[in-house]
Amino acid sequence: MTATRHPRSATPVVTQIPLPEDARQLSTLSRLDYTDAFAVTSDIEHTPAQWVRAVVSDAPPRVRLQLYLGWTALGLRLGPPWSSNRVLGWKIQDADPDFLLLAAGSWLGLRGQLLFRSEPDGLLFATFVQQTNPGARALWAAITPRHQRVVRSLLTHGARRLTPRVAQASGSPGRADGARSGPAQRRVPDGGSDSACA
């Protein structure tokens, strides 16, 4: 479970990298039409739930609202953004102490997943997208540059929020406090898809 390694730095570094094959295998989609991966350096090893909280749950309210509206504009079928068993509406598809996989499906034909995997030197974040019709392929091709820009921004700001933190001992992945217990460890039944900008 190794991503590209980077020298540790007090300042988080976000780098787009080729998707590691062992990370690809964590997706439960039947076909992957689009993937990307980013490595984030960190001085301290954090749990997947801590990364999710820093990147998504602790983003400013304006940013979270923009994300939610952007995802729903893509037709994503999201749950309540305040649910402790979801992450800003995304279903927790699968989880163990090393990774968290979020999923959401779209009535427009996109199915996607977001992977947060802890690494010894930081985080591996990956996006998996399945496109089930020509319209979905055209839509994703149009928004891919924005998706990558937004992902890089979210990861950069999330890593900065996490850098000064003392690791917390517990919490649910919906709030993504940083525990390796509770709902974060349960396997969730199959379901859904990707994000426009996360």
C-alpha positions as CSV (number, residue, x, y, z in Angstrom):
1,M,0.0,0.0,0.0
2,T,2.5,2.5,-1.1
3,A,2.1,5.7,-2.9
4,T,4.9,7.9,-4.3
5,R,7.0,8.9,-1.3
6,H,8.0,12.5,-0.6
7,P,10.5,14.0,1.9
8,R,8.7,15.2,5.0
9,S,8.1,18.9,5.3
10,A,6.6,21.2,7.9
11,T,4.6,22.7,5.0
12,P,2.1,20.2,3.5
13,V,2.8,19.4,-0.2
14,V,0.0,18.2,-2.5
15,T,1.2,16.3,-5.7
16,Q,-0.8,14.6,-8.4
17,I,0.6,11.1,-8.9
18,P,-0.3,8.0,-10.9
19,L,-2.9,5.9,-9.2
20,P,-1.2,3.0,-7.3
21,E,-2.6,-0.4,-8.4
22,D,-3.3,-1.4,-4.8
23,A,-5.4,1.7,-4.3
24,R,-7.3,1.1,-7.6
25,Q,-8.3,-2.3,-6.2
26,L,-10.1,-0.7,-3.3
27,S,-12.8,0.7,-5.6
28,T,-16.0,-1.4,-5.8
29,L,-17.1,0.0,-9.1
30,S,-17.5,-2.5,-11.9
31,R,-15.5,-0.4,-14.3
32,L,-13.3,2.7,-13.9
33,D,-13.5,5.2,-16.8
34,Y,-11.7,8.0,-14.9
35,T,-9.2,8.0,-12.0
36,D,-6.9,10.5,-10.4
37,A,-4.7,10.4,-7.3
38,F,-3.0,13.0,-5.1
39,A,-0.4,12.5,-2.4
40,V,-0.4,14.8,0.6
41,T,2.7,15.0,2.8
42,S,2.3,15.3,6.6
43,D,4.8,15.2,9.5
44,I,2.3,13.1,11.6
45,E,0.5,10.0,10.5
46,H,-3.3,10.6,10.8
47,T,-6.3,8.3,10.5
48,P,-8.5,8.4,7.4
49,A,-11.3,9.8,9.5
50,Q,-9.0,12.7,10.6
51,W,-8.2,13.4,7.0
52,V,-11.8,13.4,6.0
53,R,-12.7,15.8,8.8
54,A,-9.9,18.2,7.9
55,V,-10.5,18.2,4.1
56,V,-14.3,18.1,4.0
57,S,-16.1,18.4,7.4
58,D,-14.0,21.3,8.7
59,A,-13.9,23.3,5.5
60,P,-15.6,26.7,5.8
61,P,-19.4,26.6,5.6
62,R,-19.3,28.5,2.3
63,V,-17.0,25.9,0.8
64,R,-19.1,23.0,2.0
65,L,-22.2,24.6,0.6
66,Q,-20.5,25.2,-2.8
67,L,-19.4,21.5,-2.8
68,Y,-22.8,20.2,-2.0
69,L,-24.5,22.4,-4.6
70,G,-21.9,21.4,-7.2
71,W,-22.4,17.7,-6.5
72,T,-26.2,18.0,-6.7
73,A,-25.9,19.9,-10.0
74,L,-24.1,16.7,-11.3
75,G,-27.2,14.8,-10.3
76,L,-25.5,13.1,-7.3
77,R,-28.0,11.4,-5.0
78,L,-26.7,12.6,-1.7
79,G,-28.0,11.9,1.8
80,P,-28.5,14.6,4.5
81,P,-25.2,16.6,4.8
82,W,-25.5,16.7,8.6
83,S,-25.8,12.9,9.0
84,S,-23.2,11.4,11.3
85,N,-23.1,8.3,9.1
86,R,-22.3,10.3,5.9
87,V,-19.7,12.8,4.8
88,L,-21.4,15.9,3.4
89,G,-24.0,13.6,2.0
90,W,-21.6,10.9,0.6
91,K,-22.3,7.3,1.7
92,I,-19.5,5.5,3.6
93,Q,-19.0,2.6,1.1
94,D,-16.2,0.9,2.9
95,A,-13.7,1.5,5.7
96,D,-11.0,0.0,7.7
97,P,-8.2,1.5,9.9
98,D,-6.2,2.5,6.8
99,F,-8.8,3.8,4.4
100,L,-12.2,5.3,4.0
101,L,-14.2,5.0,0.7
102,L,-17.1,7.4,0.0
103,A,-19.6,6.8,-2.7
104,A,-22.5,8.6,-4.5
105,G,-24.5,7.8,-7.6
106,S,-26.0,10.2,-10.1
107,W,-29.2,10.1,-12.1
108,L,-27.2,11.6,-15.0
109,G,-25.1,8.4,-15.3
110,L,-22.0,9.1,-13.2
111,R,-21.0,6.7,-10.5
112,G,-18.1,7.8,-8.3
113,Q,-16.1,7.1,-5.2
114,L,-13.6,9.1,-3.2
115,L,-10.8,7.3,-1.4
116,F,-8.9,8.6,1.6
117,R,-6.0,6.3,2.5
118,S,-3.5,7.0,5.3
119,E,0.1,6.7,4.3
120,P,3.2,6.7,6.6
121,D,4.1,10.1,5.1
122,G,0.6,11.6,4.7
123,L,-2.5,10.9,2.6
124,L,-3.4,9.2,-0.6
125,F,-6.6,10.7,-2.1
126,A,-8.1,9.2,-5.2
127,T,-11.2,9.7,-7.3
128,F,-12.9,6.8,-9.2
129,V,-15.6,7.5,-11.8
130,Q,-17.7,5.2,-13.9
131,Q,-19.6,6.8,-16.8
132,T,-22.6,4.8,-17.9
133,N,-23.7,6.8,-21.0
134,P,-22.3,9.3,-23.5
135,G,-23.8,12.2,-21.7
136,A,-22.0,11.3,-18.5
137,R,-18.7,11.0,-20.4
138,A,-19.2,14.4,-22.0
139,L,-20.1,16.0,-18.7
140,W,-17.1,14.6,-16.8
141,A,-14.7,15.5,-19.6
142,A,-16.0,19.1,-19.4
143,I,-15.6,19.4,-15.6
144,T,-12.4,17.4,-15.1
145,P,-10.0,20.4,-15.0
146,R,-12.2,22.1,-12.4
147,H,-12.5,18.9,-10.4
148,Q,-8.7,18.6,-10.2
149,R,-8.3,22.2,-9.2
150,V,-10.9,22.0,-6.5
151,V,-9.4,18.7,-5.2
152,R,-5.9,20.2,-5.0
153,S,-7.3,23.2,-3.1
154,L,-9.4,21.1,-0.7
155,L,-6.4,18.9,0.1
156,T,-4.0,21.8,0.6
157,H,-6.3,23.7,3.0
158,G,-7.3,20.4,4.8
159,A,-3.6,19.5,5.3
160,R,-2.9,23.0,6.7
161,R,-5.8,22.6,9.1
162,L,-4.6,19.2,10.2
163,T,-0.9,20.1,10.6
164,P,-1.1,21.8,14.0
165,R,-3.6,19.4,15.4
166,V,-3.0,16.9,18.2
167,A,-4.5,13.6,17.0
168,Q,-7.9,13.0,18.6
169,A,-8.8,9.6,20.0
170,S,-12.4,9.0,18.8
171,G,-15.2,10.1,16.6
172,S,-17.5,9.0,13.7
173,P,-16.4,9.3,10.1
174,G,-19.4,11.4,9.2
175,R,-17.8,14.0,11.5
176,A,-14.5,12.4,10.7
177,D,-13.0,13.1,14.1
178,G,-10.1,10.6,13.8
179,A,-11.1,7.4,15.4
180,R,-10.4,3.9,14.3
181,S,-13.5,2.7,16.0
182,G,-17.2,2.9,15.5
183,P,-18.9,3.4,12.1
184,A,-15.5,4.2,10.5
185,Q,-14.6,0.5,10.6
186,R,-17.9,-1.0,9.4
187,R,-18.3,-2.2,5.9
188,V,-21.2,-0.5,4.2
189,P,-23.3,-2.3,1.5
190,D,-22.7,-1.4,-2.2
191,G,-23.8,1.9,-3.6
192,G,-22.8,4.9,-5.6
193,S,-20.7,7.5,-7.3
194,D,-18.5,10.6,-7.7
195,S,-18.1,14.3,-7.2
196,A,-17.9,17.3,-9.3
197,C,-15.4,19.0,-7.2
198,A,-14.3,16.9,-4.4
